[in-house]
Amino acid sequence: MKKLLSLAVITCSVILLAGCGSKKADVSDTTTDTTVPAVTAINGKKVDASKAQCLQLVTYGMKVALAQTKWDTVTATKLANEAMEMEKKLNLDNVEYETVCGKYMTDAAFVQEVQNQVKELQK
């Protein structure tokens, strides 16, 4: 869970920095596939998390961070527990998400998707 919160803090920083620029990225397709495909490990080897799974994890982190800024500890705790359940499931399914999701955080299109998710959360 600490890693998820760290990822959320890093994401917030990236979003704030990216949002401060005067030039906006042109994103023609802002739809996000929120379905998470079933992933099964083959021969006990880890499989990479999908982009949708990483987006969902980062979004959980953002929701927790936003709830904490509003001092809404009940919601923050509930969301943190949901995120931990997702992490447990990924671990049980032998899905590598920490490294993979970290790589997505350097992808401008992924960060743009996160920004769109945050805008939706703030409405």
Steps between C-alpha positions, in 0.01 A plus 500: 500500500791734571617451143153586368490819705852587386387446144202728563725775637731469201199507268365812670837667454516400134144616441560831671818557301340391174194714568706812562622527142327742269487256211240225529541158343263425214310190595246401239375184673443553871310179561656257740447128496434422866448129452772290652565184305556176684869421525638159574859417569661227295730256680514724807666783308384853557303672229495875445205705618289652228476873443140489631612329820771762554253780432260347751773474766619856444140623507450329835809680624367831374161442662670422831717812471199720418300358791794566731522863387136537602567329835247232401666215683203264462508521120881497490509185713231330291681580175837399642351164600357454149840581351666250733250234392584569138872474578442170680310365198776610265758332722294179517467504121878549474463836328797737508354846546755707691767516232255500210284777646813699580594484131154621400552806721767618254257472206345839420179341366456301821558810713239679286253220578578537870442875470161433342412260782597762759286763328204262518567439870511871578159576346 
